[in-house]
Amino acid sequence: MSGDLRLTYVESGKQLDSWSASVSGAAGSRMLSLSGSSDLGSDMGWKIVDPVTSMVLGSGRTSAGGNMALPETLMPDATKDYDLYVWGQEDGSATVGLTNRATEPVKATITGWKVQVPPSYGIEVTGVTSGGLKAYKIGDYADTVFDHTGALGSVKLTTPAGLVSALLAAAGVAGGVGVDAGNPIGWVGSHWLGYPTSPLSDDVTSAFSLYAGSLQLFAQALAGDTGSLGPVAGSLPAGTFSSLSTVVLPVSGPGLYLVVDDSQASGGSLPIIVGTRVFNPALDGGDGRMVDFADAGVKGKPRLGRASLKTSVLDVSKRVLNDAGMDGFDLGSQVEYEIALQVPDLSSFASLPYSSYVFALSDVADAGLTLPAASSVRVLMDVPSPDTDVTGTPGLMVSVSGQTVSVDGLKALFAGDNGSSGTTNKAGVPVGSLIRIRYAAVLNTGASLSAPGGGGLHPNVNTATLTRSRVAGVSPGWDDAGPGVESKSATAHAYVFGLDLVKVDKDDVSRKLGGAGFEVTRDGQVLRFTRLSDGVYRLAVPGDTGVLSEVFSHTDGTLNILGVEARALSLGESVAPSGYFKVPAFMVEVLPVWNTDASEVTLASYRTHGTGLAFVSRDGRAVMVADPAHSLANLPYTGGVGILVLLVLATLFLVFAVRPYYQAHRAETTANILS
């Protein structure tokens, strides 16, 4: 062949910013029209591939001398979807070399001489960082199922070819046991990614953890060797998140991604694992065809296509450890807290005497939380090994007074007295090492309660405040705590919920019904309550007397059940109001919706199932329970009395039906005798 032999190489990380394609011309002279822009300029390249044989049927480029004619003779089937690959291209030359540079290709199809552009996939990223982001695809989607509303019902997560060994090794580093050797990312998804199985799996909250959890360890293991993860599947340059921003990170297609911040070592974001939303072609056009699970955000289920940058500089952070289902707590339950502090860099404190250096923590709890004894508070470090208990370190003092946990002398863990050189970092305790304080508090009867449907979200708040020395002005993001010191706080929220029910007449919902009794169960166990007033009951806690296994509605029909976590409760009506039938057993569930980092509930709502006689009120603040009255319109309903009344009525109908027949028969007999 005459002319130049040109080789075209993909340059990792280079992306198409925008592009469009169409087919023009009549049969025998059809041309591909192509335009766009990329990291390599405005020139583009393309190829057509037969999806069955994987053979390249034709190729070209938009630059001068490039071929744009379609291989029509090799594309005879107008109903077939021929794969079209498009990329940004920078041509080589005889001077610099005939190798062409190319971006990552994108895929479309040509069917019936029309270009079918697939949906664009992206991850909405929010946060602040000085670094740039790169995305690596670590999981494929398969076997997608949509529910009747068009939302995502289920999707299978599979491991891409070539990544099995790398993902399996990273899962082992993160502590995974019994990982599926054939599909390690599927195993990670079901155990660590926040999509709980029933019963709940190992670590379903680590998707939201700012600094710990198996998923974060897995992500860090992968981020340490991105070369084993294949080409970059999407990127955003440094400076994109120089201030708090929300920007879409374009990625190569549907699936699960690892997002890596190239400035993590200098305080950037920890690596993040997040899945894209799923394209539903049956829905109307636009973004509405990109769907998530219907219950995304509920009970800790992560939202697809969204990620928050998670800083690895953890001056002070706090979280609840034992709410794996993200459904809050019962009254009387223990709430396990963890406060994380980062060992600071003391290189600027050479002139400050050790005795003057301050690094102390104060943690204040709401009155609804009963704090433990000081002896139950543990202090841990990740050096020299993970979870090293350093509570007994000389100079470290833990005290509990009223609603405050105080940890003084934390500097003894990482700071040393170097005499004339002032305060310095101890050898063997690297800057950035984590100090973690753990303890459990009990939700007492004074705890704040939250109600669905706009009834009010009232978390039980703990606020941890770190006070530390400073040598100059107040650090960004910190508060002035007085001469030479600054402070920073972090909060954690523990939720307890209540249910509001209203008993009404099925045929006249304005008529409220008192005196209805219910047995409340959860997971097959009967719950016990303490009566606070007519129609108001609180979940019983240790030490309560007069504990009841039945609750009754007030004369105004209201029934308030207080002090429960947001899990499904089964209510069976044990006593119906006079003149009414019992309703069948039904379930009421409180559904909390958490914010992006799962630190706070932003909304709560009810869901009922089991019978149409229990339904959510129009304002969403109560569950209406409608009893059918004893009437012909409501017979039979649930058996028992209803069937008895029906039998009585049937007997009366039979009596009235037989009497005229008997009279007629007697008259006929008399007539026969007379004749």
Secondary structure, 3 states (H helix, E strand, C coil): CCCCCCEEEECCCCCEEEEEEEEECCCCCCEEEEEEEECCECCEEEEEECCCCCCEEEEEECCCCCCCECCHHHCCCCCCCEEEEEEEEECCECCCECEEEECCCEEEEEECCEEECCCCEEEEEEECCCCCEEEEEEEEEEEEEECCCCCEEEEEEECCCCCHHHHHHHHHHCCCCCCCCCCHHHHHHHHCCCCCCCCCCCCCCCCCCCCCCHHHHHHHHHHCCHHHHCCCCEEECCCCCCCCEEEEEEECCCCEEEEEECCHHHCCECCEEEECCEECCCCCCHHHHEECECCCCECCCCCCCEEECCECCCCEEEEECCCCCCCCCCCCCEEEEEEEEECCCCCCCCCCCHHHCCEEEEEEECCCEECCCHHHCEEEECCCCCCEECCCCCCCEEEEECCEEEEECHHHHCEEECHHHCEEECCCCCCCCEEEEEEEEEECCCCCCEECCCCECCCEEEEEEEEEECCCCCCCCCEECCCCEEEEEEEEEECCEEEEEEEEECCEEEEECCCCEEEEEECCEECCEEEEECCEEEECCCCCCCCECCEECCCCCEEEEEEECCCCEEEEEEECCCCECCCCCEEEEEEEEECCCCCCEEEEEEEEECCCCEEECCCCCCEEEEECECCHHHCCCCCCHHHHHHHHHHHHHHHHHHHHHHHHHHHHHHHHHHC
